[in-house]
Amino acid sequence: MSDTVDDVELPYEEGEPQQEKIEALRERLDVLEEQNEEMRDELLDANAENNKYQQKLERLTHENKKLKQSPLFVATVQEMNDRGAIIKQHGNNQEALTEVTEELREDLEPGARVAVNNSLSIVKRLNDEADVRAQVMQVEESPSVGYEDIGGLEDQLREVRETVELPMENPDLFDNVGIQPPSGVLLYGPPGTGKTMMAKAVAAQTDATFIKMAGSELVHKFIGEGAKLVRDLFQVARDHEPAVVFIDEIDAIASKRTDSKTSGDAEVQRTMMQLLSEMDGFDERGDIRIIAATNRFDMLDRAILRPGRFDRLIEVPKPDEVGRTKIFEIHTRGMNLADDVDFATLARESEELSGADVKAVTTEAGMYAIRDDRTEVTMSDFRNALEKLDHDDEPDISRTFA
Ligand SMILES: Nc1ncnc2c1ncn2[C@@H]1O[C@H](COP(=O)(O)OP(=O)(O)OP(=O)(O)O)[C@@H](O)[C@H]1O
């Protein structure tokens, strides 16, 4: 089509009579009007179509968001073919052929870990296993916690050292007498009482790698992978011998069986079975020791407490007055204290506090001095800190422990 009127080819010859020229122009005008009408109709149709697609897009985006929000299961791609991907779901090992979108197809290859929804459609590709491991396991070559950093808990520490440290440092002692050293130690008691510290200190003492895994992360964050991660945990321990494996919140994987048969429970069961079988199949004299911890001893499945598994159960209570005095001393080692600070008195006034609470009081006392522009921390700073902790709106978890 031409852009300017000058370019338009006229529907008549120059020499034609005026009347015929007018007629020809009128005819041309009719045709153009008709074409214009048609084009307007087409434009309207296109607009309507556009609206329809826009709505569809919104619906799909919403659907997509919903799919990503509902619980997803983990699977591994076994094979890619023209019809889609063959995936194997973790946990139940169920295999399925599922369609994949063109976008996802580029991102997938056999061995890739994917998240699938209830109808086993792939929703997204997941990070590599190494990343997951790193998120669930904390590996410390030789932690910087010593026995001298732990206040009170002398009896507990002696028992932990006997069961964990002795077999690692003097395996011959057990060989000579002909007994198997206890394989695992279970520490139980309120939060913040030094369970993790003890496990770290014993790893440091024996120059062992400290490998920590939290039970709750295992079952809540990585659905379908619990059993595999437990297997990985022990493999990492074997690769890092000597090692102390610390399983925190073991109640999350080893709680009493509930009656409900939800898939979540089945998953937890599988994780626990894997843990039991790893512990049973363990070479007791290997350089790997297991320490587990729980705040909910009452919830534990008895299976985990059978001899040969965690056969030393050690209660780690809140510190008594003497223990609190020591913990105050430990956590103020680097502090600039005024002469009036008296830990025995503070310990008397801080009944019911856990080790972690005492530590919090020392930090808070330091904050009072800073706010006051002082470099020396006084007895009244500690008293203020104690009072603040007492009245804090935040519920103190260690005190809600039944
Ligand atoms: N007996 C203690 N001596 C010195 N410090 C302690 C003691 N108990 C707790 N703490 C302090 O509290 C912090 C938390 O303690 P820790 O992580 O060992 O507690 P936990 O019993 O493992 O708690 P949770 O059950 O919450 O994991 C420690 O890093 C330490 O600073």
The ligand as a Gaussian input file, in Angstrom:
#p B3LYP/6-31G(d) Opt

LIG

0 1
 N       27.281000     -26.384000      80.458000
 C       27.597000     -25.332000      79.698000
 N       28.782000     -24.707000      79.871000
 C       29.108000     -23.627000      79.137000
 N       28.316000     -23.096000      78.174000
 C       27.132000     -23.686000      77.956000
 C       26.723000     -24.825000      78.696000
 N       25.504000     -25.204000      78.259000
 C       25.181000     -24.343000      77.281000
 N       26.145000     -23.426000      77.088000
 C       26.126000     -22.318000      76.101000
 O       24.925000     -22.400000      75.370000
 C       25.181000     -22.617000      73.976000
 C       24.193000     -23.646000      73.442000
 O       24.474000     -24.890000      74.008000
 P       24.362000     -26.250000      73.204000
 O       24.135000     -25.961000      71.765000
 O       25.479000     -27.133000      73.545000
 O       23.027000     -26.772000      73.832000
 P       22.203000     -28.072000      73.472000
 O       21.961000     -28.764000      74.762000
 O       22.853000     -28.822000      72.391000
 O       20.873000     -27.370000      73.009000
 P       19.782000     -27.833000      71.934000
 O       19.047000     -28.960000      72.546000
 O       18.971000     -26.571000      71.831000
 O       20.530000     -28.176000      70.671000
 C       26.614000     -23.087000      73.906000
 O       27.213000     -22.698000      72.700000
 C       27.243000     -22.421000      75.101000
 O       27.654000     -21.110000      74.752000

